[in-house]
Amino acid sequence: MTTNISIFDTTLRDGTQGEGISLSADDKLKIAQKLDALGVHYIEGGNPGSNSKDIEFFQRIKAFNLSAKITAFGSTRRKNSLAEQDASLVRIAESGVPAATLVGKSWDFHVHTALQTTLEENLSMIYDSVAFLKHNGMEALFDAEHFFDGYKNNPEYAIAVLKKAQEAGANWLVLCDTNGGTLPGEIHDIVTRVRQELIAPIGIHTHNDCELAVANSLAAIQAGARQVQGTINGYGERCGNANLCSIIPNLQIKMNYNVLPEDKLRTLTGTARYVSEIANVHMPVGQAYVGNAAFAHKGGIHVSAIMKDSKTYEHIKPELVGNKQRILVSELAGQSNIISKAQELGLDVNANNEKTKLIMDQIKELEHQGYQFEGADASLELLLREAFGGESKELFKVESFKMLVEKTNGQMISEAIVKINVDGQQVYTAAEGNGPVNALDNALRKALVQFYPKIENIHLSDYKVRVIDEKDATAAKVRVLIESTGLDNTWSTVGVSNNVIEASWEALVDSIRYALLNMVKIDSAHADPQDRIGLVNH
Amino acid sequence: MTTNISIFDTTLRDGTQGEGISLSADDKLKIAQKLDALGVHYIEGGNPGSNSKDIEFFQRIKAFNLSAKITAFGSTRRKNSLAEQDASLVRIAESGVPAATLVGKSWDFHVHTALQTTLEENLSMIYDSVAFLKHNGMEALFDAEHFFDGYKNNPEYAIAVLKKAQEAGANWLVLCDTNGGTLPGEIHDIVTRVRQELIAPIGIHTHNDCELAVANSLAAIQAGARQVQGTINGYGERCGNANLCSIIPNLQIKMNYNVLPEDKLRTLTGTARYVSEIANVHMPVGQAYVGNAAFAHKGGIHVSAIMKDSKTYEHIKPELVGNKQRILVSELAGQSNIISKAQELGLDVNANNEKTKLIMDQIKELEHQGYQFEGADASLELLLREAFGGESKELFKVESFKMLVEKTNGQMISEAIVKINVDGQQVYTAAEGNGPVNALDNALRKALVQFYPKIENIHLSDYKVRVIDEKDATAAKVRVLIESTGLDNTWSTVGVSNNVIEASWEALVDSIRYALLNMVKIDSAHADPQDRIGLVNH
């Protein structure tokens, strides 16, 4: 029997303290579901006492019935007051979550300087606040803020703080290296000594100010802590919180603790990338375990050795965490994906085919230009169908488009003019929108609806813009990803240009082409061939 | 007397194995000078046996007479051959550098699988190659590749490898965790045991595949190693090499080793940012010690505490490594962030002021609309100056703008027309660009340059777009962040709209307003008031 470790994710709370990270209630709900699928044990949703966005999150999350425990965050009661009259604690109790984390001071210096109260009053604040949660039937986690700095300064007081929380019924005592300045050896020694004095289980919460948050978390676990608090991709204030994407595989694969089921561990890379997309934070290519270059090989000697045995330059099998090997010089990686994707579409393709090599080269060139097909399956399918399927019949042809954005007297106007051609018939039309892309979308639909009435049922459900090379400022390339919904289906397309309007247009046109192709296929399987896809002949 | 630690920088060699990192000979010469100014003890320049760029570097670097030892890199001789006939070793000896690092196998599995030779021949390869360098009067560092994996698999052989290098005269035995898969405890144990068997000084060379490279380097030093090999910002293959920017301050400030003189340590942040500029790699905002957010405070409670004493939420004084404290303004922040920001700008403000409450409400409302000021200090400064400083004199007024994007016959055209007013004088002009934002930027500058010639010196250095609420697809709001550079300064501005063109325009106008305001302030401090800011009266 291996030891279980509890994973407490605070991406939605401490993670949002990171510079440039801001999550809406919708974003938080999406991430919470992904974290639950990963199998973390606690998801800290936010602070219901501090803002309305978090209150909305706690209300809406209940409907999802997640397996993970959703927890609220707050502080111990204000000095010289009653816990049951503390508005913030009352809101936590009312938020309906089964567990809450309360942060309290354990460094005497902070009690004097930041709280400006006595050491005794701070102990009462901790006792009363934890007891209040317990009386409300909740699980209580006590985050001992600055515990290691506090212990080094005044070990008796730091231990007294923990004992007070334990006495009030705290289910977990979480030791925080709030300023991130402690070294792994110190963490190990102090956790070891704490465990001799207390019986409640110990958690660890570290920050990365010395680039040691992962090592510090492991050191605490080795000294007997049984919960790790951290965030996906290490998001958090200053240098970030401990990165769960590194801690989880280190504990499980390297140290043989029981953290997540194997099949869930394989979703780690996908989870990390999903969260970075939602948070719209660029993920460092070399991020441990889950980065795009974490198993990428560049040097010639390394590459020839890993072709003999991947163990020569890979510390684990990348598939264990859902990542994959990449060879940067001769980009063979991906070919098998392309082939299996094409076969899935029923296209005649094999690895030795001349066409396969051509399309591989084309995709490589497009990726080099900044296209990314991992998040744009429909654009990839269009490319493959064109190369292999002979299904390239153009359902419509774009002759030109024009975009006008104007601001006069504080009034914004966006107009688009498109000229398209369907089976030799030219349509020249215009539409307005509340932004340039919206106007283009409206104009394109307006031009096509007379030929393909069913495109009324399609709508754009997501729109993302990313600057690919930020160095070139406004002349930089942008990648636009568009997600569309309709036909009981959702699909994504991509466009790239140093002109955001052109990139958006490209993704829009791909999205409509994909939808029309699939309508043709569905409708030609039955019904009157003259009226297939609702096509009205003019 | 504290113990000296030798710093071996391999940014120019192992660092360039990182994905997306490529340095010309000129780049390498610039970085080498910066590293020398930082005070590192060894600078590994490259592999003179592998490419002409590195040969050029070694020839040209001599003229700079650096204090650091420049070292060349290579492998042990090929199997079944003579060291003095090995072209690569001969080129190292001829490169004129005083020291060289030779990498050799210490994992028996690698000898069999990658080298495909016998364990005995590998020992001879090591002996001969090190001895060859020593006969040529060079200092020899032996990099024992995969030492920790090798030791775990066959400790006798791994030690035999080190003994062979020592016997041949190696000055340093460097233990490499090449695959980055070893844990700090293992590193500590193995280095301790190695030291009992050998007399030559030990170095440590780690990789970051478990996000433990820094901790592993420190563990080796604690076990008696006396040299650390790493790179600036942790650049390197896969997840990178050990990051010297974290290791150096950890060793010196936290562990009291003697690494660099104090005044040189204060150049660490500047060095890290310089290297990231030359390598053209975006530096993570939260990088430990040297990142832009390493001492940035966002949470309101944190900010009010650091205003009482910065030790409350800072593990060291940022000035020790040449960094500085920053206060971020965000929805999570209380009033204290705004006040300290305004005070930093020298504005007359206090917490009880009615104006302070008004501006707080205004900022909250803007943040609710999707503005984010933590990454847009200049837009925030404009708001605060307007509220408190009476410095709201409009240097120019935008009457209207118009944007035209057109695609005909595959040709994209982006044109902007702007109408502005400076001191009652109207300017109506137009410009092209390679995208809509670029065209707007060009047109705005063209209209203003006759009044403010110095805006020629400003350029946009970064452009970011983020969709705030993706649910609304193409009708969603976007936030644009623009970074501008000039006046020996860099500043950021923000614009929000559901029209990407309008959001970009807003950030552009703020950026120029900020620049002009600061020019006025600089120029009005001296010189002829009639010609301040290079203003030509028409």
HADDOCK unambig.tbl for C-alpha pairs under 7 A between the chains (distance, minus, plus):
assign (segid A and resid 17 and name CA) (segid B and resid 298 and name CA) 6.27 0.50 0.50
assign (segid A and resid 17 and name CA) (segid B and resid 299 and name CA) 6.56 0.50 0.50
assign (segid A and resid 19 and name CA) (segid B and resid 293 and name CA) 6.85 0.50 0.50
assign (segid A and resid 19 and name CA) (segid B and resid 374 and name CA) 6.97 0.50 0.50
assign (segid A and resid 20 and name CA) (segid B and resid 374 and name CA) 6.99 0.50 0.50
assign (segid A and resid 20 and name CA) (segid B and resid 375 and name CA) 6.54 0.50 0.50
assign (segid A and resid 110 and name CA) (segid B and resid 312 and name CA) 6.63 0.50 0.50
assign (segid A and resid 113 and name CA) (segid B and resid 308 and name CA) 6.94 0.50 0.50
assign (segid A and resid 114 and name CA) (segid B and resid 305 and name CA) 5.24 0.50 0.50
assign (segid A and resid 179 and name CA) (segid B and resid 313 and name CA) 5.49 0.50 0.50
assign (segid A and resid 179 and name CA) (segid B and resid 314 and name CA) 5.83 0.50 0.50
assign (segid A and resid 179 and name CA) (segid B and resid 315 and name CA) 5.42 0.50 0.50
assign (segid A and resid 180 and name CA) (segid B and resid 315 and name CA) 6.67 0.50 0.50
assign (segid A and resid 181 and name CA) (segid B and resid 315 and name CA) 5.01 0.50 0.50
assign (segid A and resid 208 and name CA) (segid B and resid 288 and name CA) 6.72 0.50 0.50
assign (segid A and resid 209 and name CA) (segid B and resid 288 and name CA) 4.89 0.50 0.50
assign (segid A and resid 209 and name CA) (segid B and resid 289 and name CA) 6.56 0.50 0.50
assign (segid A and resid 209 and name CA) (segid B and resid 294 and name CA) 6.92 0.50 0.50
assign (segid A and resid 210 and name CA) (segid B and resid 246 and name CA) 6.19 0.50 0.50
assign (segid A and resid 210 and name CA) (segid B and resid 250 and name CA) 6.74 0.50 0.50
assign (segid A and resid 210 and name CA) (segid B and resid 288 and name CA) 5.62 0.50 0.50
assign (segid A and resid 210 and name CA) (segid B and resid 289 and name CA) 6.95 0.50 0.50
assign (segid A and resid 211 and name CA) (segid B and resid 214 and name CA) 6.74 0.50 0.50
assign (segid A and resid 211 and name CA) (segid B and resid 246 and name CA) 6.42 0.50 0.50
assign (segid A and resid 211 and name CA) (segid B and resid 288 and name CA) 5.68 0.50 0.50
assign (segid A and resid 212 and name CA) (segid B and resid 214 and name CA) 6.89 0.50 0.50
assign (segid A and resid 212 and name CA) (segid B and resid 215 and name CA) 6.10 0.50 0.50
assign (segid A and resid 214 and name CA) (segid B and resid 211 and name CA) 6.74 0.50 0.50
assign (segid A and resid 214 and name CA) (segid B and resid 212 and name CA) 6.89 0.50 0.50
assign (segid A and resid 215 and name CA) (segid B and resid 212 and name CA) 6.12 0.50 0.50
assign (segid A and resid 215 and name CA) (segid B and resid 215 and name CA) 6.19 0.50 0.50
assign (segid A and resid 238 and name CA) (segid B and resid 286 and name CA) 5.69 0.50 0.50
assign (segid A and resid 238 and name CA) (segid B and resid 293 and name CA) 4.99 0.50 0.50
assign (segid A and resid 238 and name CA) (segid B and resid 294 and name CA) 4.57 0.50 0.50
assign (segid A and resid 238 and name CA) (segid B and resid 295 and name CA) 5.69 0.50 0.50
assign (segid A and resid 238 and name CA) (segid B and resid 296 and name CA) 5.43 0.50 0.50
assign (segid A and resid 238 and name CA) (segid B and resid 297 and name CA) 6.69 0.50 0.50
assign (segid A and resid 239 and name CA) (segid B and resid 286 and name CA) 4.03 0.50 0.50
assign (segid A and resid 239 and name CA) (segid B and resid 287 and name CA) 5.69 0.50 0.50
assign (segid A and resid 239 and name CA) (segid B and resid 288 and name CA) 5.54 0.50 0.50
assign (segid A and resid 239 and name CA) (segid B and resid 293 and name CA) 6.64 0.50 0.50
assign (segid A and resid 239 and name CA) (segid B and resid 294 and name CA) 5.16 0.50 0.50
assign (segid A and resid 240 and name CA) (segid B and resid 286 and name CA) 6.42 0.50 0.50
assign (segid A and resid 246 and name CA) (segid B and resid 210 and name CA) 6.20 0.50 0.50
assign (segid A and resid 246 and name CA) (segid B and resid 211 and name CA) 6.44 0.50 0.50
assign (segid A and resid 250 and name CA) (segid B and resid 210 and name CA) 6.76 0.50 0.50
assign (segid A and resid 286 and name CA) (segid B and resid 238 and name CA) 5.67 0.50 0.50
assign (segid A and resid 286 and name CA) (segid B and resid 239 and name CA) 4.04 0.50 0.50
assign (segid A and resid 286 and name CA) (segid B and resid 240 and name CA) 6.46 0.50 0.50
assign (segid A and resid 287 and name CA) (segid B and resid 239 and name CA) 5.71 0.50 0.50
assign (segid A and resid 288 and name CA) (segid B and resid 208 and name CA) 6.74 0.50 0.50
assign (segid A and resid 288 and name CA) (segid B and resid 209 and name CA) 4.90 0.50 0.50
assign (segid A and resid 288 and name CA) (segid B and resid 210 and name CA) 5.62 0.50 0.50
assign (segid A and resid 288 and name CA) (segid B and resid 211 and name CA) 5.68 0.50 0.50
assign (segid A and resid 288 and name CA) (segid B and resid 239 and name CA) 5.56 0.50 0.50
assign (segid A and resid 289 and name CA) (segid B and resid 209 and name CA) 6.56 0.50 0.50
assign (segid A and resid 289 and name CA) (segid B and resid 210 and name CA) 6.95 0.50 0.50
assign (segid A and resid 293 and name CA) (segid B and resid 19 and name CA) 6.90 0.50 0.50
assign (segid A and resid 293 and name CA) (segid B and resid 238 and name CA) 5.03 0.50 0.50
assign (segid A and resid 293 and name CA) (segid B and resid 239 and name CA) 6.67 0.50 0.50
assign (segid A and resid 294 and name CA) (segid B and resid 209 and name CA) 6.92 0.50 0.50
assign (segid A and resid 294 and name CA) (segid B and resid 238 and name CA) 4.63 0.50 0.50
assign (segid A and resid 294 and name CA) (segid B and resid 239 and name CA) 5.18 0.50 0.50
assign (segid A and resid 295 and name CA) (segid B and resid 238 and name CA) 5.77 0.50 0.50
assign (segid A and resid 296 and name CA) (segid B and resid 238 and name CA) 5.49 0.50 0.50
assign (segid A and resid 297 and name CA) (segid B and resid 238 and name CA) 6.76 0.50 0.50
assign (segid A and resid 298 and name CA) (segid B and resid 17 and name CA) 6.50 0.50 0.50
assign (segid A and resid 299 and name CA) (segid B and resid 17 and name CA) 6.77 0.50 0.50
assign (segid A and resid 305 and name CA) (segid B and resid 114 and name CA) 5.38 0.50 0.50
assign (segid A and resid 312 and name CA) (segid B and resid 110 and name CA) 6.66 0.50 0.50
assign (segid A and resid 313 and name CA) (segid B and resid 179 and name CA) 5.49 0.50 0.50
assign (segid A and resid 314 and name CA) (segid B and resid 179 and name CA) 5.83 0.50 0.50
assign (segid A and resid 315 and name CA) (segid B and resid 179 and name CA) 5.46 0.50 0.50
assign (segid A and resid 315 and name CA) (segid B and resid 180 and name CA) 6.69 0.50 0.50
assign (segid A and resid 315 and name CA) (segid B and resid 181 and name CA) 5.01 0.50 0.50
assign (segid A and resid 399 and name CA) (segid B and resid 408 and name CA) 6.91 0.50 0.50
assign (segid A and resid 400 and name CA) (segid B and resid 407 and name CA) 5.48 0.50 0.50
assign (segid A and resid 400 and name CA) (segid B and resid 408 and name CA) 4.75 0.50 0.50
assign (segid A and resid 400 and name CA) (segid B and resid 409 and name CA) 6.92 0.50 0.50
assign (segid A and resid 401 and name CA) (segid B and resid 406 and name CA) 5.87 0.50 0.50
assign (segid A and resid 401 and name CA) (segid B and resid 407 and name CA) 5.38 0.50 0.50
assign (segid A and resid 401 and name CA) (segid B and resid 408 and name CA) 6.83 0.50 0.50
assign (segid A and resid 402 and name CA) (segid B and resid 405 and name CA) 5.73 0.50 0.50
assign (segid A and resid 402 and name CA) (segid B and resid 406 and name CA) 4.20 0.50 0.50
assign (segid A and resid 402 and name CA) (segid B and resid 407 and name CA) 6.26 0.50 0.50
assign (segid A and resid 403 and name CA) (segid B and resid 404 and name CA) 5.64 0.50 0.50
assign (segid A and resid 403 and name CA) (segid B and resid 405 and name CA) 4.89 0.50 0.50
assign (segid A and resid 403 and name CA) (segid B and resid 406 and name CA) 6.04 0.50 0.50
assign (segid A and resid 404 and name CA) (segid B and resid 403 and name CA) 5.63 0.50 0.50
assign (segid A and resid 404 and name CA) (segid B and resid 404 and name CA) 4.79 0.50 0.50
assign (segid A and resid 404 and name CA) (segid B and resid 405 and name CA) 6.56 0.50 0.50
assign (segid A and resid 405 and name CA) (segid B and resid 402 and name CA) 5.71 0.50 0.50
assign (segid A and resid 405 and name CA) (segid B and resid 403 and name CA) 4.87 0.50 0.50
assign (segid A and resid 405 and name CA) (segid B and resid 404 and name CA) 6.55 0.50 0.50
assign (segid A and resid 406 and name CA) (segid B and resid 401 and name CA) 5.88 0.50 0.50
assign (segid A and resid 406 and name CA) (segid B and resid 402 and name CA) 4.20 0.50 0.50
assign (segid A and resid 406 and name CA) (segid B and resid 403 and name CA) 6.05 0.50 0.50
assign (segid A and resid 407 and name CA) (segid B and resid 400 and name CA) 5.46 0.50 0.50
assign (segid A and resid 407 and name CA) (segid B and resid 401 and name CA) 5.40 0.50 0.50
assign (segid A and resid 407 and name CA) (segid B and resid 402 and name CA) 6.27 0.50 0.50
assign (segid A and resid 408 and name CA) (segid B and resid 399 and name CA) 6.90 0.50 0.50
assign (segid A and resid 408 and name CA) (segid B and resid 400 and name CA) 4.76 0.50 0.50
assign (segid A and resid 408 and name CA) (segid B and resid 401 and name CA) 6.86 0.50 0.50
assign (segid A and resid 409 and name CA) (segid B and resid 400 and name CA) 6.95 0.50 0.50
assign (segid A and resid 434 and name CA) (segid B and resid 475 and name CA) 6.32 0.50 0.50
assign (segid A and resid 434 and name CA) (segid B and resid 498 and name CA) 6.95 0.50 0.50
assign (segid A and resid 434 and name CA) (segid B and resid 499 and name CA) 6.74 0.50 0.50
assign (segid A and resid 435 and name CA) (segid B and resid 475 and name CA) 6.53 0.50 0.50
assign (segid A and resid 435 and name CA) (segid B and resid 498 and name CA) 6.07 0.50 0.50
assign (segid A and resid 435 and name CA) (segid B and resid 499 and name CA) 4.21 0.50 0.50
assign (segid A and resid 435 and name CA) (segid B and resid 500 and name CA) 6.98 0.50 0.50
assign (segid A and resid 436 and name CA) (segid B and resid 499 and name CA) 6.51 0.50 0.50
assign (segid A and resid 437 and name CA) (segid B and resid 474 and name CA) 5.80 0.50 0.50
assign (segid A and resid 438 and name CA) (segid B and resid 474 and name CA) 5.06 0.50 0.50
assign (segid A and resid 438 and name CA) (segid B and resid 475 and name CA) 5.82 0.50 0.50
assign (segid A and resid 460 and name CA) (segid B and resid 473 and name CA) 5.66 0.50 0.50
assign (segid A and resid 461 and name CA) (segid B and resid 471 and name CA) 6.10 0.50 0.50
assign (segid A and resid 461 and name CA) (segid B and resid 472 and name CA) 6.75 0.50 0.50
assign (segid A and resid 461 and name CA) (segid B and resid 473 and name CA) 5.15 0.50 0.50
assign (segid A and resid 462 and name CA) (segid B and resid 470 and name CA) 5.26 0.50 0.50
assign (segid A and resid 462 and name CA) (segid B and resid 471 and name CA) 5.75 0.50 0.50
assign (segid A and resid 462 and name CA) (segid B and resid 472 and name CA) 6.88 0.50 0.50
assign (segid A and resid 462 and name CA) (segid B and resid 473 and name CA) 4.37 0.50 0.50
assign (segid A and resid 463 and name CA) (segid B and resid 470 and name CA) 5.83 0.50 0.50
assign (segid A and resid 463 and name CA) (segid B and resid 473 and name CA) 4.77 0.50 0.50
assign (segid A and resid 463 and name CA) (segid B and resid 474 and name CA) 5.96 0.50 0.50
assign (segid A and resid 464 and name CA) (segid B and resid 467 and name CA) 6.02 0.50 0.50
assign (segid A and resid 465 and name CA) (segid B and resid 465 and name CA) 6.21 0.50 0.50
assign (segid A and resid 465 and name CA) (segid B and resid 466 and name CA) 6.26 0.50 0.50
assign (segid A and resid 465 and name CA) (segid B and resid 467 and name CA) 6.77 0.50 0.50
assign (segid A and resid 466 and name CA) (segid B and resid 465 and name CA) 6.33 0.50 0.50
assign (segid A and resid 467 and name CA) (segid B and resid 464 and name CA) 6.03 0.50 0.50
assign (segid A and resid 467 and name CA) (segid B and resid 465 and name CA) 6.79 0.50 0.50
assign (segid A and resid 470 and name CA) (segid B and resid 462 and name CA) 5.31 0.50 0.50
assign (segid A and resid 470 and name CA) (segid B and resid 463 and name CA) 5.93 0.50 0.50
assign (segid A and resid 471 and name CA) (segid B and resid 461 and name CA) 6.19 0.50 0.50
assign (segid A and resid 471 and name CA) (segid B and resid 462 and name CA) 5.78 0.50 0.50
assign (segid A and resid 472 and name CA) (segid B and resid 461 and name CA) 6.68 0.50 0.50
assign (segid A and resid 472 and name CA) (segid B and resid 462 and name CA) 6.78 0.50 0.50
assign (segid A and resid 473 and name CA) (segid B and resid 460 and name CA) 5.65 0.50 0.50
assign (segid A and resid 473 and name CA) (segid B and resid 461 and name CA) 5.05 0.50 0.50
assign (segid A and resid 473 and name CA) (segid B and resid 462 and name CA) 4.26 0.50 0.50
assign (segid A and resid 473 and name CA) (segid B and resid 463 and name CA) 4.72 0.50 0.50
assign (segid A and resid 474 and name CA) (segid B and resid 437 and name CA) 5.89 0.50 0.50
assign (segid A and resid 474 and name CA) (segid B and resid 438 and name CA) 5.19 0.50 0.50
assign (segid A and resid 474 and name CA) (segid B and resid 463 and name CA) 5.86 0.50 0.50
assign (segid A and resid 475 and name CA) (segid B and resid 434 and name CA) 6.42 0.50 0.50
assign (segid A and resid 475 and name CA) (segid B and resid 435 and name CA) 6.65 0.50 0.50
assign (segid A and resid 475 and name CA) (segid B and resid 438 and name CA) 5.98 0.50 0.50
assign (segid A and resid 498 and name CA) (segid B and resid 435 and name CA) 6.15 0.50 0.50
assign (segid A and resid 499 and name CA) (segid B and resid 434 and name CA) 6.75 0.50 0.50
assign (segid A and resid 499 and name CA) (segid B and resid 435 and name CA) 4.24 0.50 0.50
assign (segid A and resid 499 and name CA) (segid B and resid 436 and name CA) 6.53 0.50 0.50
